[in-house]
């Protein structure tokens, strides 16, 4: 009898980095985010921020990884202001909103869509019941300035991942506090290798329908019920999911998302000693389900408080780093410059790199200070999308980074972005015009079609 060999398609983790938008500013909108609040009213540099983000994406591309980009959203969001009763020309809407409701106006100018880790939660085809890639945009309803992002996010994702034979797009979860969803910032997929089945680790801050311990100082943004709903929508089995509550004291210290207190890649999971409620039990459940689903052994690494304090973890954004796998199967820990400048964190990473019990062999430090000053690090700036070769062929090819595309996008930023933006500059009607001209050109560069309302 003739032997039939199965051809297995290669699978890759593609990083989709958000391009920083033209209205990148320091308005201190994110209560619970220490860096965002501490830089409130400062003067930002949108051009530098966008170039830093692109340079970071190129550095990952230079490591041999698949790298893509996602466009920024239009700001100010005139549509939202009109829904709030402001009328007249776009310029009049801006002026009236700025003078009568400055807090609301600054919110609709936020460039926070740059942090694409919050944009969506997804599950690769290797894990889902219908063997398609599933996307659920995050409603982000805990913060007004982010609560309307999912509308454009959905348009962007449907434009890039348009083939219904491979991709499934769900609407964002219902609005309101009961199903607060913060996207992939509170979700980690753990696997032996990207092509195999994985375990989905969902982290939440509170229960919507139960009275259980919650943070006292800062809000818990993700609900248990939202995490459950996403797992159901994506067709994940009970064996494939683990739910964990974030330690309320950890949130009150400023760890507003799980990706500020933990980072994982394939079978490696790094987390702080104070990360979760019932932490030992959660780690055991992860190890058990990982072994059952993948046939492998999870490598959980708990970082002790005495080695890296919570304050140093937040200040340095140690856990808001990227751990990536090279073609050699070695792992690289890519951290922000702030981690290098914090002695305790730098020393810990040196020990981690030299520890043969884990696959990390290199540590790289990258500069994304403009993003960091606004409360988002390296991991915030990217969305991880696991795709096989056939699925990659069905993705809009223009969004993948290359030497040519990188040069083109840098030129686009230098042409259209300002190098100084104070909070009061957000009221300048020319900022809206400049942004629309820039975004219209970008949709042509990336072949995205008419994804913005002003293009309709």
C-alpha positions in Angstrom: 0.0 0.0 0.0 1.4 3.4 -1.0 2.4 5.6 1.8 0.7 9.1 1.7 2.6 11.9 3.3 0.7 14.9 4.7 2.1 18.3 3.7 2.0 20.6 6.8 1.8 24.3 6.0 4.3 26.4 7.9 2.9 28.8 10.4 4.2 32.2 11.5 3.4 34.7 14.2 3.0 38.0 12.4 3.4 41.2 14.4 1.0 43.9 13.3 2.3 47.2 14.7 0.0 50.3 15.0 1.3 53.4 13.2 1.2 56.3 15.6 -1.4 58.8 14.6 -0.9 62.6 13.8 -2.6 63.7 17.0 -0.3 61.8 19.4 -0.6 63.9 22.5 -0.2 63.9 26.3 -3.7 64.6 27.6 -3.5 62.1 30.5 -6.7 60.4 29.6 -6.1 56.9 31.0 -6.9 56.8 34.7 -5.0 53.8 36.2 -2.1 54.2 33.8 0.7 55.8 35.8 2.8 57.0 32.8 -0.2 58.5 31.1 -1.2 60.5 34.2 2.3 61.6 35.0 2.9 63.2 31.6 -0.5 65.0 31.4 -0.3 68.4 29.7 3.1 67.8 28.3 4.2 68.6 24.8 4.4 65.6 22.5 6.2 65.0 19.3 3.9 63.0 16.9 6.6 62.8 14.2 9.2 61.3 16.5 6.6 59.0 18.0 5.6 57.6 14.6 9.2 57.2 13.5 10.1 55.4 16.7 7.3 53.0 16.2 8.3 52.3 12.6 11.9 51.8 13.6 10.8 49.3 16.3 8.8 47.4 13.7 11.8 47.4 11.3 14.1 46.1 14.1 11.8 43.1 14.5 11.7 42.6 10.7 15.5 42.7 10.7 15.4 39.8 13.1 13.8 37.8 10.3 10.2 38.0 11.6 7.0 38.7 9.7 6.1 42.3 10.4 3.1 44.3 9.3 1.4 47.6 10.1 -2.1 48.8 11.0 -3.2 52.4 10.2 -4.1 55.0 12.8 -7.6 56.2 13.2 -9.0 59.6 12.2 -8.8 62.2 15.0 -10.4 64.4 16.1 -13.5 62.1 15.8 -16.0 64.5 14.4 -18.7 61.8 14.2 -18.7 61.3 17.9 -18.9 65.0 18.6 -21.9 65.2 16.3 -23.6 62.4 18.2 -23.1 64.5 21.3 -25.1 67.4 19.9 -22.4 69.6 18.3 -23.5 70.9 15.0 -22.4 73.0 12.0 -19.2 72.7 9.9 -16.5 70.4 11.1 -14.5 73.5 12.2 -17.4 74.8 14.2 -18.0 71.4 15.8 -14.3 71.4 16.9 -14.4 74.9 18.3 -17.6 74.5 20.2 -16.6 71.2 21.7 -13.2 72.5 22.7 -14.6 75.6 24.4 -17.6 74.0 26.1 -16.4 70.4 26.9 -12.6 70.4 26.7 -12.3 67.0 28.5 -14.6 65.4 25.9 -12.8 67.2 23.1 -9.4 65.9 24.2 -10.8 62.4 24.4 -11.9 62.4 20.7 -8.4 63.5 19.7 -6.6 60.6 21.4 -4.2 58.6 19.2 -4.5 55.5 21.4 -5.4 53.2 18.5 -1.6 53.1 18.1 -1.7 50.4 20.9 -3.0 47.6 18.7 -2.6 45.0 21.5 -5.9 46.4 22.7 -7.5 46.4 19.3 -8.8 42.8 19.2 -8.6 39.3 20.6 -8.1 36.6 18.1 -7.7 32.8 17.8 -5.7 31.1 15.0 -7.2 28.4 12.8 -5.2 25.6 14.6 -7.4 26.2 17.7 -10.9 27.1 16.5 -13.7 24.6 15.9 -14.2 25.7 12.3 -10.4 26.0 11.5 -10.7 29.6 10.6 -8.9 32.7 12.2 -11.4 34.5 14.4 -11.3 38.2 15.3 -13.3 40.0 18.0 -12.6 43.8 18.2 -12.3 45.1 21.8 -15.1 47.4 23.0 -12.7 49.2 25.3 -15.7 50.7 27.1 -13.9 51.4 30.4 -12.4 54.6 28.8 -14.4 57.0 26.8 -11.5 58.0 24.6 -11.1 54.4 23.4 -14.7 53.2 23.4 -15.4 54.2 19.8 -12.2 52.7 18.3 -13.8 49.3 17.5 -15.9 50.8 14.7 -12.8 51.7 12.6 -10.9 48.7 13.9 -13.5 46.4 12.4 -13.3 48.2 9.0 -9.6 47.9 9.0 -9.5 44.2 9.9 -12.2 43.3 7.4 -10.2 45.2 4.7 -7.0 43.3 5.5 -8.4 39.9 6.3 -11.2 39.9 3.8 -11.5 36.2 2.7 -14.5 34.6 4.5 -13.1 31.1 3.7 -10.2 31.8 6.1 -11.3 34.7 8.4 -14.3 35.2 10.7 -15.1 38.7 12.0 -17.3 39.1 15.1 -18.7 42.4 16.3 -17.4 43.9 19.5 -19.1 42.7 22.7 -22.1 44.7 24.0 -21.4 48.1 25.4 -21.6 48.8 29.1 -19.6 47.8 32.2 -20.7 44.1 32.2 -18.7 43.0 29.2 -15.7 45.3 29.3 -13.1 43.9 26.9 -9.6 45.2 26.5 -8.4 42.9 23.7 -5.2 41.0 23.5 -3.6 43.0 26.3 -5.4 40.6 28.6 -5.0 37.4 26.5 -2.0 35.2 25.8 -1.8 32.1 23.6 0.6 29.5 24.8 1.8 26.6 22.5 4.8 24.3 21.8 5.1 25.9 18.4 2.8 28.3 16.5 1.6 25.7 14.1 0.2 23.4 16.8 -2.8 23.8 19.1 -2.5 26.2 21.9 -3.9 27.1 25.3 -5.6 30.5 25.6 -4.9 32.3 28.9 -7.6 35.0 29.6 -6.9 37.4 32.4 -9.7 39.6 33.9 -9.9 42.2 36.7 -13.4 41.7 38.0 -16.6 39.8 37.8 -19.6 41.7 36.4 -22.3 39.8 38.1 -20.7 38.8 41.4 -19.4 40.7 44.4 -15.8 39.6 44.6 -12.6 41.5 45.7 -11.9 44.4 43.3 -9.3 47.2 43.1 -9.9 50.2 45.3 -7.8 52.8 43.6 -7.9 52.1 39.9 -10.6 50.5 37.7 -10.5 46.8 36.7 -11.1 47.1 32.9 -11.6 43.5 31.8 -14.5 41.4 33.1 -14.6 37.6 33.5 -17.8 37.6 31.5 -16.2 39.3 28.5 -13.3 36.8 28.5 -15.8 34.0 28.6 -17.8 35.4 25.7 -14.7 35.8 23.5 -13.7 32.2 24.2 -17.2 31.1 23.1 -17.2 33.2 20.0 -13.9 31.7 18.9 -15.0 28.1 19.3 -12.5 27.2 22.0 -13.0 24.1 24.0 -12.8 24.0 27.8 -9.5 22.2 27.7 -8.0 25.1 25.7 -8.8 27.9 28.1 -7.7 29.1 31.5 -9.2 32.2 33.2 -7.4 34.1 35.9 -8.3 37.1 38.0 -5.6 39.8 38.2 -4.5 40.6 41.7 -6.6 43.7 42.7 -3.5 45.2 44.5 -1.5 44.7 41.3 -4.1 46.8 39.4 -4.1 49.5 42.2 -0.3 49.7 41.8 -0.7 50.6 38.1 -0.8 47.3 36.3 -3.9 48.1 34.3 -3.6 45.3 31.8 -2.1 41.8 32.1 0.6 42.7 29.5 2.1 45.2 32.0 2.6 42.3 34.5 3.3 39.2 32.3 4.6 38.2 28.9 4.5 34.8 27.1 5.8 33.3 23.9 5.1 29.7 22.8 5.9 27.6 25.8 7.5 30.3 27.9 5.5 32.4 30.4 7.1 35.1 32.5 5.0 36.8 35.2 5.4 38.8 38.4 5.0 37.2 41.9 2.0 39.4 42.5 0.2 38.9 39.2 -2.9 36.8 40.0 -5.4 35.7 42.6 -4.8 32.1 43.6 -1.6 32.2 41.5 -0.2 28.8 42.3 -3.4 27.1 41.4 -3.6 29.1 38.1 -0.1 28.1 37.2 -0.8 24.4 37.8 -3.9 24.6 35.6 -1.9 26.2 32.8 0.7 23.5 33.1 -1.8 20.7 33.1 -3.8 22.0 30.2 -0.7 22.9 28.2 0.5 19.3 28.5 -2.9 17.9 27.6 -3.4 20.2 24.5 0.1 20.4 23.2 1.9 17.3 24.5 4.6 19.6 25.8 5.8 21.1 29.0 5.1 24.7 29.9 8.0 26.8 31.3 6.5 29.3 33.8 8.9 31.8 35.3 7.8 33.7 38.3 9.7 37.0 38.9 10.1 37.6 42.6 9.1 40.9 44.2 12.5 41.0 45.9 14.2 40.8 42.5 12.0 43.2 40.6 9.6 45.3 42.6 6.1 46.2 41.2 7.2 49.8 41.0 10.3 48.9 38.9 8.2 46.6 36.7 5.8 49.4 35.9 8.5 52.1 35.5 10.6 50.0 33.2 7.7 48.1 31.5 9.7 44.9 31.8 6.7 42.7 31.1 5.4 45.0 28.3 8.2 43.6 26.2 8.2 41.3 23.2 9.6 37.7 23.4 10.0 36.4 19.9 11.2 33.2 18.3 13.9 33.3 15.6 14.2 30.8 12.8 17.0 29.1 14.9 14.3 28.5 17.6 16.2 30.8 20.0 14.2 33.4 21.7 15.0 37.1 21.9 13.7 39.4 24.7 13.0 42.8 23.2 12.5 45.4 25.9 12.1 49.2 26.0 15.2 51.4 26.8 13.6 52.1 30.2 14.3 48.5 31.1 18.0 49.0 30.4 18.0 52.1 32.5 16.5 50.4 35.6 19.4 48.5 37.3 17.2 45.8 38.9 15.5 45.0 35.7 18.7 45.2 33.6 20.4 42.8 36.0 17.4 40.4 36.0 17.4 40.3 32.2 21.1 39.5 32.2 20.5 36.6 34.5 17.5 35.4 32.5 19.6 35.5 29.2 22.3 33.4 30.8 20.0 30.8 32.4 20.0 27.7 30.3 16.7 26.5 31.7 14.9 28.9 29.3 15.3 29.5 25.5 16.1 33.3 25.7 19.6 33.9 24.3 19.5 37.6 23.5 18.1 40.8 25.0 17.6 43.8 22.8 16.6 47.3 24.0 14.6 49.7 21.7 13.6 53.3 22.0 9.9 54.0 22.0 10.0 56.9 24.6 7.1 58.9 23.0 4.8 55.9 23.4 6.1 55.0 26.8 5.5 58.6 28.0 1.9 58.1 27.1 1.6 54.7 28.8 2.3 52.2 26.1 5.3 50.0 25.6 6.7 47.7 23.0 4.0 45.0 23.5 1.2 47.6 23.5 2.2 48.7 20.0 1.8 45.3 18.4 -1.0 42.7 17.7 0.1 39.1 17.4 -1.6 37.2 14.6 -0.7 33.6 14.0 -1.2 32.7 10.3 -0.3 29.7 8.1 1.2 30.1 4.7 -2.2 29.8 2.9 -3.7 32.4 5.2 -0.8 34.8 4.7 -1.5 34.6 0.9 -5.0 35.8 1.6 -3.9 38.9 3.6 -3.7 42.3 1.9 0.1 42.1 0.9 0.6 45.9 1.1 0.5 46.0 4.9 3.6 43.8 5.2 6.8 45.7 6.1 9.8 45.6 3.7 12.8 47.8 3.3 10.9 49.7 0.6 7.7 50.0 2.5 9.6 51.1 5.7 11.3 53.9 3.7 8.0 54.9 2.1 6.2 55.1 5.5 9.0 57.1 7.1 8.8 59.5 4.2 5.0 59.7 4.6 5.4 60.6 8.4 8.1 63.2 7.7 5.9 64.8 5.1 2.6 65.0 7.1 3.4 65.0 10.9 4.1 67.8 13.3 7.1 67.7 15.6 5.4 69.5 18.4 1.8 69.2 19.8 0.6 70.8 23.0 -2.9 70.0 24.3 -4.3 73.4 23.1 -3.0 72.7 19.6 -5.7 70.0 19.3 -8.2 72.7 18.6 -6.4 73.9 15.5 -8.8 73.2 12.6 -5.7 72.7 10.3 -4.9 69.6 12.4 -8.1 67.9 11.1 -7.3 68.8 7.5 -3.7 67.7 7.8 -4.7 64.4 9.3 -7.3 63.7 6.6 -4.8 64.4 3.8 -2.3 62.1 5.5 -4.7 59.2 6.1 -6.1 59.4 2.6 -2.6 59.0 1.2 -1.9 56.2 3.6 -4.9 54.2 2.6 -3.5 54.4 -1.0 0.0 53.3 0.1 -1.5 50.3 2.0 -4.3 49.6 -0.5 -6.9 49.6 2.3 -9.8 51.2 0.4 -12.2 53.7 2.0 -11.9 52.8 5.7 -12.4 56.3 7.1 -15.8 58.1 7.4 -14.4 61.2 5.6 -13.7 59.0 2.6 -17.3 57.8 2.2 
